[in-house]
């Protein structure tokens, strides 16, 4: 799981570097240059970083259960795999790996919303995720989930609506501080989840 967290840290660092481009370009002498698209990309990349982390932690955790090095969870036992996988894995030698099947079955899903993240973690760890996250982050479950949902909502507005307000047909405003808060929150959340489930 260390490798998954290392990649998450790298992804967050890249978001911070992207954000730095915006702040370095946003000087009074370059007022004709609009850096808001860079800020918007930071929100999209931050959500992508947590989504990727949850995918990787889940795949590793499920693989550990399959290999007998982690305790089985109820959700793991009820996870569906394809008949093709069952046929391929009993061949001598096996024609497919467990990890490739799990990547196939989880690959189309997004792990960004609180409930989706909880469901993914439950595939390999039975802890009460958001209760434990709230304790570590010294906040309420409601506040943490709400902040994550607001960030994902904004990410979706950017990714699916070009961040255009539908009535007035103008770009929604974005502030540098909003982006910094988003990056910091996602980094803290990802770190907390990793430390709880590893």
Contact map, one row per residue, 1 for C-alpha under 8 A:
111110000000000000000000000000000000000000000000000000011001100000000000000000000000000000000000000000000000000000000000000000000000000000000000000000000000000000000000000000000000000000000000000001
111111000000000000000000000000000000000000000000000000000000000000000000000000000000000000000000000000000000000000000000000000000000000000000000000000000000000000000000000000000000000000000000000000
111111100000000000000000000000000000000000000000000000000000000000000000000000000000000000000000000000000000000000000000000000000000000000000000000000000000000000000000000000000000000000000000000000
111111110000000000000000000000000000000000000000000010011000000000000000000000000000000000000000000000000000000000000000000000000000000000000000000000000000000000000000000000000000000000000000000000
111111111000000000000000000000000000000000000000000010000000000000000000000000000000000000000000000000000000000000000000000000000000000000000000000000000000000000000000000000000000000000000010010000
011111111100000000000000000000000000000000000000000000000000000000000000000000000000000000000000000000000000000000000000000000000000000000000000000000000000000000000000000000000000000000000000000000
001111111110000000000000000000000000000000000000000010000000000000000000000000000000000000000000000000000000000000000000000000000000000000000000000000000000000000000000000000000000000000000000000000
000111111111000000000000000000000000000000000000110110000000000000000000000000000000000000000000000000000000000000000000000000000000000000000000000000000000000000000000000000000000000000000100000000
000011111111100000000000000000000000000000000000000000000000000000000000000000000000000000000000000000000000000000000000000000000000000000000000000000000000000000000000000000000000000000100000000000
000001111111110000000000000000000000000000000000000000000000000000000000000000000000000000000000000000000000000000000000000000000000000000000000000000000000000000000000000000000000000000000000000000
000000111111111000000000000000000000000000001100100000000000000000000000000000000000000000000000000000000000000000000000000000000000000000000000000000000000000000000000000000000000000000000000000000
000000011111111100000000000000000000000000000100100000000000000000000000000000000000000000000000000000000000000000000000000000000000000000000000000000000000000000000000000000000000001000100000000000
000000001111111110000000000000000000000000000000000000000000000000000000000000000000000000000000000000000000000000000000000000000000000000000000000000000000000000000000000000000000000000000000000000
000000000111111111000000000000000000000000000000000000000000000000000000000000000000000000000000000000000000000000000000000000000000000000000000000000000000000000000000000000000000000000000000000000
000000000011111111100000000000000000000001001100000000000000000000000000000000000000000000000000000000000000000000000000000000000000000000000000000000000000000000000000000000000000001000000000000000
000000000001111111110000000000000000000001000000000000000000000000000000000000000000000000000000000000000000000000000000000000000000000000000000000000000000000000000000000000000000001000000000000000
000000000000111111111000000000000000000000000000000000000000000000000000000000000000000000000000000000000000000000000000000000000000000000000000000000000000000000000000000000000000000000000000000000
000000000000011111111100000000000000010001000000000000000000000000000000000000000000000000000000000000000000000000000000000000000000000000000000000000000000000000000000000000000000000000000000000000
000000000000001111111110000000000000011001000000000000000000000000000000000000000000000000000000000000000000000000000000000000000000000000000000000000000000000000000000000000000000000000000000000000
000000000000000111111111000000000000000000000000000000000000000000000000000000000000000000000000000000000000000000000000000000000000000000000000000000000000000000000000000000000000000000000000000000
000000000000000011111111100000000000010000000000000000000000000000000000000000000000000000000000000000000000000000000000000000000000000000000000000000000000000000000000000000000000000000000000000000
000000000000000001111111110000000011011000000000000000000000000000000000000000000000000000000000000000000000000000000000000000000000000000000000000000000000000000000000000000000000000000000000000000
000000000000000000111111111000000000000000000000000000000000000000000000000000000000000000000000000000000000000000000000000000000000000000000000000000000000000000000000000000010000000000000000000000
000000000000000000011111111000000000000000000000000000000000000000000000000000000000000000000000000000000000000000000000000000000000000000000000000000000000000000000000000000000000000000000000000000
000000000000000000001111111001001010000000000000000000000000000000000000000000000000000000000000000000000000000000000000000000000000000000000000000000000000000000000000000000000000000000000000000000
000000000000000000000111111101101110000000000000000000000000000000000000000000000000000000000000000000000000000000000000000000000000000000000000000000000000000000000000000000000000000000000000000000
000000000000000000000011111111100000000000000000000000000000000000000000000000000000000000000000000000000000000000000000000000000000000000000000000000000000000000000000000000000000000000000000000000
000000000000000000000000011111100000000000000000000000000000000000000000000000000000000000000000000000000000000000000000000000000000000000000000000000000000000000000000000000000000000000000000000000
000000000000000000000000001111100000000000000000000000000000000000000000000000000000000000000000000000000000000000000000000000000000000000000000000000000000000000000000000000000000000000000000000000
000000000000000000000000111111111000000000000000000000000000000000000000000000000000000000000000000000000000000000000000000000000000000000000000000000000000000000000000000000000000000000000000000000
000000000000000000000000011111111100000000000000000000000000000000000000000000000000000000000000000000000000000000000000000000000000000000000000000000000000000000000000000000000000000000000000000000
000000000000000000000000000001111100000000000000000000000000000000000000000000000000000000000000000000000000000000000000000000000000000000000000000000000000000000000000000000000000000000000000000000
000000000000000000000000110001111110000000000000000000000000000000000000000000000000000000000000000000000000000000000000000000000000000000000000000000000000000000000000000000000000000000000000000000
000000000000000000000000010000111111100000000000000000000000000000000000000000000000000000000000000000000000000000000000000000000000000000000000000000000000000000000000000000000000000000000000000000
000000000000000000000100110000001111111000000000000000000000000000000000000000000000000000000000000000000000000000000000000000000000000000000000000000000000000000000000000000000000000000000000000000
000000000000000000000100000000000111111100000000000000000000000000000000000000000000000000000000000000000000000000000000000000000000000000000000000000000000000000000000000001000000000000000000000000
000000000000000000000000000000000111111110000000000000000000000000000000000000000000000000000000000000000000000000000000000000000000000000000000000000000000000000000000000000000000000000000000000000
000000000000000001101100000000000011111111000000000000000000000000000000000000000000000000000000000000000000000000000000000000000000000000000000000000000000000000000000000000000000000000000000000000
000000000000000000100100000000000011111111100000000000000000000000000000000000000000000000000000000000000000000000000000000000000000000000000000000000000000000000000000000001110010000000000000000000
000000000000000000000000000000000001111111110000000000000000000000000000000000000000000000000000000000000000000000000000000000000000000000000000000000000010010000000000000001000010000000000000000000
000000000000000000000000000000000000111111111000000000000000000000000000000000000000000000000000000000000000000000000000000000000000000000000000000000000000000000000000000000000000000000000000000000
000000000000001101100000000000000000011111111100000000000000000000000000000000000000000000000000000000000000000000000000000000000000000000000000000000000000000000000000000000000010001000000000000000
000000000000000000000000000000000000001111111110000000000000000000000000000000000000000000000000000000000000000000000000000000000000000000000000000000100110000000000000000000000010011000000000000000
000000000000000000000000000000000000000111111111000000000000000000000000000000000000000000000000000000000000000000000000000000000000000000000000000000000010011000000000000000000000000000000000000000
000000000010001000000000000000000000000011111111100000000000000000000000000000000000000000000000000000000000000000000000000000000000000000000000000000000000000000000000000000000000000000000000000000
000000000011001000000000000000000000000001111111110000000000000000000000000000000000000000000000000000000000000000000000000000000000000000000000000000000000000000000000000000000000011001000000000000
000000000000000000000000000000000000000000111111111000000000000000000000000000000000000000000000000000000000000100000000000000000000000000000000000000110010000000000000000000000000000001000000000000
000000000000000000000000000000000000000000011111111100000000000000000000000000000000000000000000000000000000000000000000000000000000000000000000000000000000000000000000000000000000000000000000000000
000000010011000000000000000000000000000000001111111110000000000000000000000000000000000000000000000000000000000000000000000000000000000000000000000000000000000000000000000000000000000000000000000000
000000010000000000000000000000000000000000000111111111000000000000000000000000000000000000000000000000000000001100000000000000000000000000000000000000000000000000000000000000000000000001000100000000
000000000000000000000000000000000000000000000011111111100000000000000000000000000000000000000000000000000000011100000000000000000000000000000000000000000000000000000000000000000000000000000000000000
000000010000000000000000000000000000000000000001111111110000000000000000000000000000000000000000000000000000001000000000000000000000000000000000000000000000000000000000000000000000000000000000000000
000110110000000000000000000000000000000000000000111111111000000000000000000000000000000000000000000000000000000000000000000000000000000000000000000000000000000000000000000000000000000000000100000000
000000000000000000000000000000000000000000000000011111111100000000000000000000000000000000000000000000000000001000001001100000000000000000000000000000000000000000000000000000000000000000000000000000
000000000000000000000000000000000000000000000000001111111110000000000000000000000000000000000000000000000110001000000001000000000000000000000000000000000000000000000000000000000000000000000000000000
100100000000000000000000000000000000000000000000000111111111000000000000000000000000000000000000000000000000000000000000000000000000000000000000000000000000000000000000000000000000000000000000000000
100100000000000000000000000000000000000000000000000011111111100000000000000000000000000000000000000000000000000000000000100000000000000000000000000000000000000000000000000000000000000000000000010000
000000000000000000000000000000000000000000000000000001111111110000000000000000000000000000000000000000000000000000000001101100000000000000000000000000000000000000000000000000000000000000000000000000
000000000000000000000000000000000000000000000000000000111111111000000000000000000000000000000000001001100000000000000000000000000000000000000000000000000000000000000000000000000000000000000000000000
100000000000000000000000000000000000000000000000000000011111111100000000000000000000000000000000000000000000000000000000000000000000000000000000000000000000000000000000000000000000000000000000000000
100000000000000000000000000000000000000000000000000000001111111110000100000000000000000000000000000000000000000000000000001110000000000000000000000000000000000000000000000000000000000000000000000000
000000000000000000000000000000000000000000000000000000000111111111000000000100000000000000000000000000000000000000000000001100000000000000000000000000000000000000000000000000000000000000000000000000
000000000000000000000000000000000000000000000000000000000011111111100000000000000000000000000000011000000000000000000000000000000000000000000000000000000000000000000000000000000000000000000000000000
000000000000000000000000000000000000000000000000000000000001111111111100000000000000000000000000000000000000000000000000000000000000000000000000000000000000000000000000000000000000000000000000000000
000000000000000000000000000000000000000000000000000000000000111111111111000000000000000000000000000000000000000000000000000100000000000000000000000000000000000000000000000000000000000000000000000000
000000000000000000000000000000000000000000000000000000000000011111111000000000000000000000000000010000000000000000000000000000000000000000000000000000000000000000000000000000000000000000000000000000
000000000000000000000000000000000000000000000000000000000000001111111100000000000000000000000000000000000000000000000000000000000000000000000000000000000000000000000000000000000000000000000000000000
000000000000000000000000000000000000000000000000000000000000000111111110000000000000000000000000000000000000000000000000000000000000000000000000000000000000000000000000000000000000000000000000000000
000000000000000000000000000000000000000000000000000000000000000111111110000000000000000000000000000000000000000000000000000000000000000000000000000000000000000000000000000000000000000000000000000000
000000000000000000000000000000000000000000000000000000000000100110111111000000000000000000000000000000000000000000000000000100000000000000000000000000000000000000000000000000000000000000000000000000
000000000000000000000000000000000000000000000000000000000000000010011111100000000000000000000000000000000000000000000000000100000000000000000000000000000000000000000000000000000000000000000000000000
000000000000000000000000000000000000000000000000000000000000000010000111110110000000000000000000000000000000000000000000000100000000000000000000000000000000000000000000000000000000000000000000000000
000000000000000000000000000000000000000000000000000000000000000000000011111110000000000000000000000000000000000000000000011111000000000000000000000000000000000000000000000000000000000000000000000000
000000000000000000000000000000000000000000000000000000000000000000000001111111000000000000000000000000000000000000000000001000000000000000000000000000000000000000000000000000000000000000000000000000
000000000000000000000000000000000000000000000000000000000000000000000000111111100000000000000000000000000000000000000000011100000000000000000000000000000000000000000000000000000000000000000000000000
000000000000000000000000000000000000000000000000000000000000010000000001111111100000000000000000000000000000000000000000011100000000000000000000000000000000000000000000000000000000000000000000000000
000000000000000000000000000000000000000000000000000000000000000000000001111111100000000000000000000000000000000000000000000000000000000000000000000000000000000000000000000000000000000000000000000000
000000000000000000000000000000000000000000000000000000000000000000000000011111110000000000000000000000000000000000000000000000000000000000000000000000000000000000000000000000000000000000000000000000
000000000000000000000000000000000000000000000000000000000000000000000000001111111000000000000000000000000000000000000000001000000000000000000000000000000000000000000000000000000000000000000000000000
000000000000000000000000000000000000000000000000000000000000000000000000000001111100000000000000000000000000000000000000000000000000000000000000000000000000000000000000000000000000000000000000000000
000000000000000000000000000000000000000000000000000000000000000000000000000000111110110000000000000011001000000000000000000000000000000000000000000000000000000000000000000000000000000000000000000000
000000000000000000000000000000000000000000000000000000000000000000000000000000011111110000000000000010000000000000000000000000000000000000000000000000000000000000000000000000000000000000000000000000
000000000000000000000000000000000000000000000000000000000000000000000000000000001111111000000000000000000000000000000000000000000000000000000000000000000000000000000000000000000000000000000000000000
000000000000000000000000000000000000000000000000000000000000000000000000000000000111111100000000000000000000000000000000000000000000000000000000000000000000000000000000000000000000000000000000000000
000000000000000000000000000000000000000000000000000000000000000000000000000000001111111110000001000010000000000000000000000000000000000000000000000000000000000000000000000000000000000000000000000000
000000000000000000000000000000000000000000000000000000000000000000000000000000001111111111000000000000000000000000000000000000000000000000000000000000000000000000000000000000000000000000000000000000
000000000000000000000000000000000000000000000000000000000000000000000000000000000011111111100000000000000000000000000000000000000000000000000000000000000000000000000000000000000000000000000000000000
000000000000000000000000000000000000000000000000000000000000000000000000000000000001111111100111000000000000000000000000000000000000000000000000000000000000000000000000000000000000000000000000000000
000000000000000000000000000000000000000000000000000000000000000000000000000000000000111111100111110000000000000000000000000000000000000000000000000000000000000000000000000000000000000000000000000000
000000000000000000000000000000000000000000000000000000000000000000000000000000000000011111111100000000000000000000000000000000000000000000000000000000000000000000000000000000000000000000000000000000
000000000000000000000000000000000000000000000000000000000000000000000000000000000000001111111110000000000000000000000000000000000000000000000000000000000000000000000000000000000000000000000000000000
000000000000000000000000000000000000000000000000000000000000000000000000000000000000000001111110000000000000000000000000000000000000000000000000000000000000000000000000000000000000000000000000000000
000000000000000000000000000000000000000000000000000000000000000000000000000000000000000001111110000000000000000000000000000000000000000000000000000000000000000000000000000000000000000000000000000000
000000000000000000000000000000000000000000000000000000000000000000000000000000000000000111111111100000000000000000000000000000000000000000000000000000000000000000000000000000000000000000000000000000
000000000000000000000000000000000000000000000000000000000000000000000000000000000000000110111111100000000000000000000000000000000000000000000000000000000000000000000000000000000000000000000000000000
000000000000000000000000000000000000000000000000000000000000000000000000000000000000100110000111110110000000000000000000000000000000000000000000000000000000000000000000000000000000000000000000000000
000000000000000000000000000000000000000000000000000000000000000000000000000000000000000010000111111110000000000000000000000000000000000000000000000000000000000000000000000000000000000000000000000000
000000000000000000000000000000000000000000000000000000000000001001000000000000000000000010000001111111000000000000000000000000000000000000000000000000000000000000000000000000000000000000000000000000
000000000000000000000000000000000000000000000000000000000010001000000000000000000000000000000000111111100000000000000000000000000000000000000000000000000000000000000000000000000000000000000000000000
000000000000000000000000000000000000000000000000000000000000000000000000000000000000000000000001111111110000000000000000000000000000000000000000000000000000000000000000000000000000000000000000000000
000000000000000000000000000000000000000000000000000000000000000000000000000000001100100000000001111111111000000000000000000000000000000000000000000000000000000000000000000000000000000000000000000000
000000000000000000000000000000000000000000000000000000000010000000000000000000001000000000000000011111111110000000000000000000000000000000000000000000000000000000000000000000000000000000000000000000
000000000000000000000000000000000000000000000000000000000010000000000000000000000000000000000000001111111110000000000000000000000000000000000000000000000000000000000000000000000000000000000000000000
000000000000000000000000000000000000000000000000000000000000000000000000000000000000000000000000000111111111000000000000000000000000000000000000000000000000000000000000000000000000000000000000000000
000000000000000000000000000000000000000000000000000000000000000000000000000000001000000000000000000011111111000000000000000000000000000000000000000000000000000000000000000000000000000000000000000000
000000000000000000000000000000000000000000000000000000100000000000000000000000000000000000000000000001111111100000000000000000000000000000000000000000000000000000000000000000000000000000000000000000
000000000000000000000000000000000000000000000000000000100000000000000000000000000000000000000000000001111111110000000000000000000000000000000000000000000000000000000000000000000000000000000000000000
000000000000000000000000000000000000000000000000000000000000000000000000000000000000000000000000000000011111110000000000000000000000000000000000000000000000000000000000000000000000000000000000000000
000000000000000000000000000000000000000000000000000000000000000000000000000000000000000000000000000000000111111000000000000000000000000000000000000000000000000000000000000000000000000000000000000000
000000000000000000000000000000000000000000000000001000000000000000000000000000000000000000000000000000000011111100010000000000000000000000000000000000000000000000000000000000000000000000000000000000
000000000000000000000000000000000000000000000000011101100000000000000000000000000000000000000000000000000000111111011001000000000000000000000000000000000000000000000000000000000000000000000000000000
000000000000000000000000000000000000000000000010011000000000000000000000000000000000000000000000000000000000011111011000000000000000000000000000000100010000000000000000000000000000000000000000000000
000000000000000000000000000000000000000000000000000000000000000000000000000000000000000000000000000000000000001111111000000000000000000000000000000110010000000000000000000000000000000000000000000000
000000000000000000000000000000000000000000000000000000000000000000000000000000000000000000000000000000000000001111111100000000000000000000000000100110000000000000000000000000000000000000000000000000
000000000000000000000000000000000000000000000000000000000000000000000000000000000000000000000000000000000000000011111110000000000000000000000000000000000000000000000000000000000000000000000000000000
000000000000000000000000000000000000000000000000000000000000000000000000000000000000000000000000000000000000011111111111000000000000000000000000000000000000000000000000000000000000000000000000000000
000000000000000000000000000000000000000000000000000001000000000000000000000000000000000000000000000000000000001111111111100000000000000000000000000000000000000000000000000000000000000000000000000000
000000000000000000000000000000000000000000000000000000000000000000000000000000000000000000000000000000000000000001111111110000001100000000000000000000000000000000000000000000000000000000000000000000
000000000000000000000000000000000000000000000000000000000000000000000000000000000000000000000000000000000000000000111111111000000000000000000000000000000000000000000000000000000000000000000000000000
000000000000000000000000000000000000000000000000000001100100000000000000000000000000000000000000000000000000001000011111111100000000000000000000000000000000000000000000000000000000000000000000000000
000000000000000000000000000000000000000000000000000001001100000000000000000000000000000000000000000000000000000000001111111111001000000000000000000000000000000000000000000000000000000000000000000010
000000000000000000000000000000000000000000000000000000000000000000000000101100000000000000000000000000000000000000000111111111100000000000000000000000000000000000000000000000000000000000000000000000
000000000000000000000000000000000000000000000000000000000100110000000000111100100000000000000000000000000000000000000011111111000000000000000000000000000000000000000000000000000000000000000000000000
000000000000000000000000000000000000000000000000000000000100110010000111101100000000000000000000000000000000000000000001111111000000000000000000000000000000000000000000000000000000000000000000000000
000000000000000000000000000000000000000000000000000000000000100000000000100000000000000000000000000000000000000000000000111111100000000000000000000000000000000000000000000000000000000000000000000010
000000000000000000000000000000000000000000000000000000000000000000000000100000000000000000000000000000000000000000000000111111110000000000000000000000000000000000000000000000000000000000000000000000
000000000000000000000000000000000000000000000000000000000000000000000000000000000000000000000000000000000000000000000000010011111001000000000000000000000000000000000000000000000000000000000000000000
000000000000000000000000000000000000000000000000000000000000000000000000000000000000000000000000000000000000000000000000000001111111000000000000000000000000000000000000000000000000000000000000000000
000000000000000000000000000000000000000000000000000000000000000000000000000000000000000000000000000000000000000000000100100000111111100000000000000000000000000000000000000000000000000000000000100000
000000000000000000000000000000000000000000000000000000000000000000000000000000000000000000000000000000000000000000000100000000011111110000001000000000000000000000000000000000000000000000000000000000
000000000000000000000000000000000000000000000000000000000000000000000000000000000000000000000000000000000000000000000000000000011111111000001000000000000000000000000000000000000000000000000000000000
000000000000000000000000000000000000000000000000000000000000000000000000000000000000000000000000000000000000000000000000000000111111111100000000000000000000000000000000000000000000000000000000000100
000000000000000000000000000000000000000000000000000000000000000000000000000000000000000000000000000000000000000000000000000000001111111110001000000000000000000000000000000000000000000000001001100100
000000000000000000000000000000000000000000000000000000000000000000000000000000000000000000000000000000000000000000000000000000000111111111111001000000000000000000000000000000000000000000000000000000
000000000000000000000000000000000000000000000000000000000000000000000000000000000000000000000000000000000000000000000000000000000011111111110000000000000000000000000000000000000000000000000000000000
000000000000000000000000000000000000000000000000000000000000000000000000000000000000000000000000000000000000000000000000000000000001111111000000000000000000000000000000000000000000000000000001000000
000000000000000000000000000000000000000000000000000000000000000000000000000000000000000000000000000000000000000000000000000000000000111111100000000000000000000000000000000000000000000000011001000000
000000000000000000000000000000000000000000000000000000000000000000000000000000000000000000000000000000000000000000000000000000000000011111110000000000000000000000000000000000000000000000000000000000
000000000000000000000000000000000000000000000000000000000000000000000000000000000000000000000000000000000000000000000000000000000000011011111011000000000000000000000000000000000000000000000000000000
000000000000000000000000000000000000000000000000000000000000000000000000000000000000000000000000000000000000000000000000000000000000011001111111000000000000000000000000000000000000000000000000000000
000000000000000000000000000000000000000000000000000000000000000000000000000000000000000000000000000000000000000000000000000000000110110000111111100000000000000000000000000000000000000000000000000000
000000000000000000000000000000000000000000000000000000000000000000000000000000000000000000000000000000000000000000000000000000000000000000011111110000000000000000000000000000000000000000000000000000
000000000000000000000000000000000000000000000000000000000000000000000000000000000000000000000000000000000000000000000000000000000000000000111111111000000000000000000000000000000000000000000000000000
000000000000000000000000000000000000000000000000000000000000000000000000000000000000000000000000000000000000000000000000000000000000010000111111111100000000000000000000000000000000000000000000000000
000000000000000000000000000000000000000000000000000000000000000000000000000000000000000000000000000000000000000001000000000000000000000000001111111110000000000000000000000000000000000000000000000000
000000000000000000000000000000000000000000000000000000000000000000000000000000000000000000000000000000000000000000000000000000000000000000000111111111000000000000000000000000000000000000000000000000
000000000000000000000000000000000000000000000000000000000000000000000000000000000000000000000000000000000000000000000000000000000000000000000011111111100000000000000000000000000000000000000000000000
000000000000000000000000000000000000000000000000000000000000000000000000000000000000000000000000000000000000000111000000000000000000000000000001111111110000000000000000000000000000000001000000000000
000000000000000000000000000000000000000000000000000000000000000000000000000000000000000000000000000000000000000011000000000000000000000000000000111111111000000000000000000000000000000000000000000000
000000000000000000000000000000000000000000000000000000000000000000000000000000000000000000000000000000000000000000000000000000000000000000000000011111111100000000000000000000000000000000000000000000
000000000000000000000000000000000000000000100010000000000000000000000000000000000000000000000000000000000000000000000000000000000000000000000000001111111110000000000000000000000000010000000000000000
000000000000000000000000000000000000000000000010000000000000000000000000000000000000000000000000000000000000000110000000000000000000000000000000000111111111000000000000000000000000000000000000000000
000000000000000000000000000000000000000000000000000000000000000000000000000000000000000000000000000000000000000000000000000000000000000000000000000011111111100000000000000000000000000000000000000000
000000000000000000000000000000000000000000100000000000000000000000000000000000000000000000000000000000000000000000000000000000000000000000000000000001111111110000100000000000000000000000000000000000
000000000000000000000000000000000000000100110010000000000000000000000000000000000000000000000000000000000000000000000000000000000000000000000000000000111111111000000000000000000000000000000000000000
000000000000000000000000000000000000000000000000000000000000000000000000000000000000000000000000000000000000000000000000000000000000000000000000000000011111111110000000000000000000000000000000000000
000000000000000000000000000000000000000000000000000000000000000000000000000000000000000000000000000000000000000000000000000000000000000000000000000000001111111111110000000000000000000000000000000000
000000000000000000000000000000000000000100010000000000000000000000000000000000000000000000000000000000000000000000000000000000000000000000000000000000000111111111110000000000000000000000000000000000
000000000000000000000000000000000000000000010000000000000000000000000000000000000000000000000000000000000000000000000000000000000000000000000000000000000011111111100000000000000000000000000000000000
000000000000000000000000000000000000000000000000000000000000000000000000000000000000000000000000000000000000000000000000000000000000000000000000000000000001111111100000000000000000000000000000000000
000000000000000000000000000000000000000000000000000000000000000000000000000000000000000000000000000000000000000000000000000000000000000000000000000000000001111111110000000000000000000000000000000000
000000000000000000000000000000000000000000000000000000000000000000000000000000000000000000000000000000000000000000000000000000000000000000000000000000000000111111110000001000000000000000000000000000
000000000000000000000000000000000000000000000000000000000000000000000000000000000000000000000000000000000000000000000000000000000000000000000000000000000100111111111000001100000000000000000000000000
000000000000000000000000000000000000000000000000000000000000000000000000000000000000000000000000000000000000000000000000000000000000000000000000000000000000110011111100111100000000000000000000000000
000000000000000000000000000000000000000000000000000000000000000000000000000000000000000000000000000000000000000000000000000000000000000000000000000000000000000000111111111100000000000000000000000000
000000000000000000000000000000000000000000000000000000000000000000000000000000000000000000000000000000000000000000000000000000000000000000000000000000000000000000011111110000000000000000000000000000
000000000000000000000000000000000000000000000000000000000000000000000000000000000000000000000000000000000000000000000000000000000000000000000000000000000000000000001111100000000000000000000000000000
000000000000000000000000000000000000000000000000000000000000000000000000000000000000000000000000000000000000000000000000000000000000000000000000000000000000000000001111110000000000000000000000000000
000000000000000000000000000000000000000000000000000000000000000000000000000000000000000000000000000000000000000000000000000000000000000000000000000000000000000000011111111000000000000000000000000000
000000000000000000000000000000000000000000000000000000000000000000000000000000000000000000000000000000000000000000000000000000000000000000000000000000000000000000011101111100000000000000000000000000
000000000000000000000000000000000000000000000000000000000000000000000000000000000000000000000000000000000000000000000000000000000000000000000000000000000000000001111000111110000000000000000000000000
000000000000000000000000000000000000000000000000000000000000000000000000000000000000000000000000000000000000000000000000000000000000000000000000000000000000000000111000011111000000000000000000000000
000000000000000000000000000000000000000000000000000000000000000000000000000000000000000000000000000000000000000000000000000000000000000000000000000000000000000000000000001111100000000000000000000000
000000000000000000000000000000000001001100000000000000000000000000000000000000000000000000000000000000000000000000000000000000000000000000000000000000000000000000000000000111110110000000000000000000
000000000000000000000000000000000000001000000000000000000000000000000000000000000000000000000000000000000000000000000000000000000000000000000000000000000000000000000000000011111110000000000000000000
000000000000000000000010000000000000001000000000000000000000000000000000000000000000000000000000000000000000000000000000000000000000000000000000000000000000000000000000000001111111000000000000000000
000000000000000000000000000000000000000000000000000000000000000000000000000000000000000000000000000000000000000000000000000000000000000000000000000000000000000000000000000000111111100000000000000000
000000000000000000000000000000000000000000000000000000000000000000000000000000000000000000000000000000000000000000000000000000000000000000000000000000000000000000000000000001111111110000000000000000
000000000000000000000000000000000000001101100000000000000000000000000000000000000000000000000000000000000000000000000000000000000000000000000000000000000000000000000000000001111111111000000000000000
000000000000000000000000000000000000000000000000000000000000000000000000000000000000000000000000000000000000000000000000000000000000000000000000000000000000000000000000000000011111111100000000000000
000000000000000000000000000000000000000000000000000000000000000000000000000000000000000000000000000000000000000000000000000000000000000000000000000000000000000000000000000000001111111110000000000000
000000000000000000000000000000000000000000100100000000000000000000000000000000000000000000000000000000000000000000000000000000000000000000000000000000100000000000000000000000000111111111000000000000
000000000001001100000000000000000000000001100100000000000000000000000000000000000000000000000000000000000000000000000000000000000000000000000000000000000000000000000000000000000011111111100000000000
000000000000000000000000000000000000000000000000000000000000000000000000000000000000000000000000000000000000000000000000000000000000000000000000000000000000000000000000000000000001111111110000000000
000000000000000000000000000000000000000000000000000000000000000000000000000000000000000000000000000000000000000000000000000000000000000000000000000000000000000000000000000000000000111111111000000000
000000000000000000000000000000000000000000000110010000000000000000000000000000000000000000000000000000000000000000000000000000000000000000000000000100000000000000000000000000000000011111111100000000
000000001001000000000000000000000000000000000000000000000000000000000000000000000000000000000000000000000000000000000000000000000000000000000000000000000000000000000000000000000000001111111110000000
000000000000000000000000000000000000000000000000000000000000000000000000000000000000000000000000000000000000000000000000000000000000000010000000000000000000000000000000000000000000000111111111000000
000000000000000000000000000000000000000000000000000000000000000000000000000000000000000000000000000000000000000000000000000000000000100010000000000000000000000000000000000000000000000011111111100000
000000010000000000000000000000000000000000000000010010000000000000000000000000000000000000000000000000000000000000000000000000000000000000000000000000000000000000000000000000000000000001111111110000
000010000000000000000000000000000000000000000000000000000000000000000000000000000000000000000000000000000000000000000000000000000000000000000000000000000000000000000000000000000000000000111111111000
000000000000000000000000000000000000000000000000000000000000000000000000000000000000000000000000000000000000000000000000000000000000100110000000000000000000000000000000000000000000000000011111111100
000000000000000000000000000000000000000000000000000000000000000000000000000000000000000000000000000000000000000000000000000000001000100000000000000000000000000000000000000000000000000000001111111110
000010000000000000000000000000000000000000000000000000001000000000000000000000000000000000000000000000000000000000000000000000000000000000000000000000000000000000000000000000000000000000000111111111
000000000000000000000000000000000000000000000000000000000000000000000000000000000000000000000000000000000000000000000000000000000000000000000000000000000000000000000000000000000000000000000011111111
000000000000000000000000000000000000000000000000000000000000000000000000000000000000000000000000000000000000000000000000000000000001100000000000000000000000000000000000000000000000000000000001111111
000000000000000000000000000000000000000000000000000000000000000000000000000000000000000000000000000000000000000000000000100010000000000000000000000000000000000000000000000000000000000000000000111111
100000000000000000000000000000000000000000000000000000000000000000000000000000000000000000000000000000000000000000000000000000000000000000000000000000000000000000000000000000000000000000000000011111
